[in-house]
């Protein structure tokens, strides 16, 4: 017959499923976004925008530029260093929650001191609730 070896074709390898890797997801993939992730992101954006508006409106001319750029910049820097999903400095979950609460408390205080107590209270309730649910889910 022929001098070719007897080779049987093998089935292609199946892609990794969610339970195959150590992290629960296939390598190079992220978990799907859900409503809590979207709400957490909106709370972050609202906090940064509030701090920027407060800085530009609550101070006289030369200082409004500094506070309007500096307040959200400090909050964004803290968020990127400690709280973000790709945090530069990985910290204990309680430190992460403390930094998150610090940014949310600053935003709530800004609304309270500007005379909008109900907006500050509503933001505090929503932000802390979303942070609590997202934090519990991260720990699970």
N, C-alpha and C positions, 0 to 999 in steps of 0.2 A: 504494500500500500504506500503510504507516504511516510516520510521521516519526521513529520511534525509531532511534537509531544501531545499527549492527550490532555488538553486544557479545557476545563469547564468554565464558562463565564460566571463570575460571582455577581450577586446582587449589589447594586450601589449602596454605599453607607447611608443610613437614615440620618437626617439632620437632628441635632440635639434638641430635645424637648425641654419644657420648663423645669422638670424635676431632675435633669441629668447632671447639671453642673453644681458646684458647691454653693453658689449664690442663689440658686433656684431659677436662673435664667440662662439661656444659651450665651456663650461668650460673645461680647460685642453688642448685646442688646440691653435695652432698658425696660423697666415695667411701663405699662400703658398709663397714660394720664387719666385721671378721673376728676370728679367734681371737687374733691378736697384740694387737689393740686392746683386747680384753676382758681379756687377761692383763696388759697394761700398766696398765690402769685398776685392776685388782685389786691389783697391786703398789703402786700409789700409795696406795690406800685402806689397805692393810695397813701401809705405812710411816707414814702419818699416825696411824692408830689405835695403833700400837706406840709412837710418840713421846708420844701422849697418856697411855697407860697408864703408861709409864715416868715421866712427869712427875708423875703423881698418886701413884705408889707408891714412888718412890725417894727422896723428900724429906720432911722433917718438915713439920708443919702449915702454917705460913704460906707456906712456899716451894713446897709441892706444888700449890697453886692457881696460882701464877705459872708454875711449870715445866709443869704439866699443860695449861694453856691456851697458854702461850708457845711451847713447843717445836713442837707441830703447827702453830700459827699462823705461825711463822717458816718452817717447811717449806712450808706451803700458799702463803704469800706468795711465796717463791722460785719455787715451781712455777708459780704464776699469772703471774709477771713474765717468766720466761725459758723454761719448758719446755712449757707448755700449748699445744695446737693453735692457740689464739687468744691467744698471748702478747702482753702489753702492750708489752714491749720485745723486738723481734725481734733475735736475736743470731746469731752464726756457729754452725753446727751443733756445732762442738767445744766452745764455751762452753755450749751447751744440754746436751750430753752430760756435761760437767763438773758442772753444777748437779744434773743427774739422779743422777749417781754420788755426789755429796755427800749428797743425801737418803738414797739407798740405803745408803751407808756408815755414816751416822749410825744408821740403823735396825739394821744388822748389829752395830754396836758396842754398841748398847743390849741386844740379845739376848745378845751375848757376855758383857757385864759383869753381866748378871742371872743368869748361870750356865746359860743355855740355848744352849750352843755349837752344837749340831746344828741348832736352829731358825734361828739366825743364819747358819750356813753354807748351809743349804738356801735361805733367802731370798736370800742374796747370789748364789748360782748361778742361781736362777730369775730374779731381777730383772735381773742383768747380761745374761743370755742374751736375755731378752725385750727389754731396752733395745737390745742390739746388733742384733737382727733388725729391730726397729722403726726404729732409726736408719738402718740400711742401706737399708731400704725407702724412707725419706723422702729419702735422697740419690739414689736411682735415678730 
